[in-house]
Amino acid sequence: MTIMKRFRVGYYLLMSILLILGLGTGRWELYFMLSVMVLIAVTSLILNLWVYFSFSYQQDLSISRVVKGDTPILKIRIFNKKPFPFIRMCVEVETPKPPNRTRLCFNIDPGSDYTHELELLCEYRGKYMVGMSILETGDVFGILSMRFDLRRLPFYRHEQLTIYPKLIKLTAPSTRMRGMTNYQGMGAQLPSDDGESFYDTRKYHYGDSFKRIHRKISARRRQLFVKRYDMSMAASVIIMVDTCISSFEVEDSLRYSDIACECAAAIAHLCLRNGNMVALATSDEDGQVIESVNTNDFSRLYDYLATMKFKMAGDMVQALRISCKMYPDINTAYAISSRDDESLATVLEELVQSGSNVKLVIPTLQTNLNNEHNGDAATNLTVTHVTGAHDLTAIWDH
């Protein structure tokens, strides 16, 4: 127990003793001493409440969108416009690095301010609310310490930080991507946004390119619809990410989701560079399918991967079957999952039998992986264990 805590305990113990003695003896001196101590405690309470409800601060994030591994700066400035000092004040700052909280303690003189620049370590992709969350105030007497949740203040706002997965630009040439046609230099055969090559429409989803909105149908139905392109005009690639993390501990689930999204981003970027249309889907029943036509369309897929939610439930097998129905002419399918499931293997074999190239990417949390992969080129099935997107070259090397 610290000295201040001992003093605080002794203070309130003395108040209790004075109250008991006063009630027993009726001496006014005891009541006077008790009244003074109560007045000091009430004054401290009022001052703490005043500090909380008139809390003056400024916090700024140097950049709101970063890539994993970057270190943006969160600048925190707290002002003391009161006629008394802030003694033993502490704030808890939410950060993207587990355990997601940092504690700062300081004193501020009257009419002064406290400034601190905090480097945020971005170890995992995702969307985070960063900034101060809890305020602890003390008093000059050291008899009262209070905790307040700054998020309850109507004027308080967190800073939003989006961390993107690393984009590893793979260099595997299209000639090594078995079964995938290289359409580079054949722009006339690729789908375009002029309405000449689309074959269907669907309702607009958040993230869809505004260029793909079908204006006539949207105006007629009074709802936004976007064009869906003929997948046969370019090699059809679907990337399915297993977003179920029920088998992982908290820290491991973050590492798995990070590896999975990093691999999905690298595969999608490579396929788009080689002229293949890409559809990204997840095992989440509420998840949406993100379609990208070319590299200019990659940003919204990248945005989706940065904020993709991984949950405790999800049916990878059912999601794969639905995706196969949506895209019956799949040329190559990438399944990113760590589960050892016979039903998943069955669906993948069905895709192989239909003539698709199927590549199962298994994110592993081991750090001493030696590019383990297996499969049979004759069956168009490849299984690759990866610790990151840099291991994906094993898909085309075997």
Secondary structure, 3 states (H helix, E strand, C coil): CCHHHHHHHHHHHHHHHHHHHHHHHCCHHHHHHHHHHHHHHHHHHHHHHHHHHCCEEEEEECCCEEECCCCCEEEEEEECCCCCCEEEEEEEEECCCCCCEEEEEEEECCCCEEEEEEECCCCCCEEEEEEEEEEEECCCCCCCCEEEEHHHCCCCCCEEEEEECCCCCCCCCHHHCCCCCCCCCCHHHCCCCCCCCEEEEEECCCCCCHHHECHHHHHHHCCCEEEEECHHHCCEEEEEECCECCCCCHHHHHHHHHHHHHHHHHHHHHHHHCCCEEEEEECCCCCCCEEECCHHHHHHHHHHHHHCCCECCCCHHHHHHHHHHHCCCCCEEEEECCCCCHHHHHHHHHHHHCCCEEEEEEECCCCCCCCCEEEEHHHCEEEEEECCHHHHHHHHHC
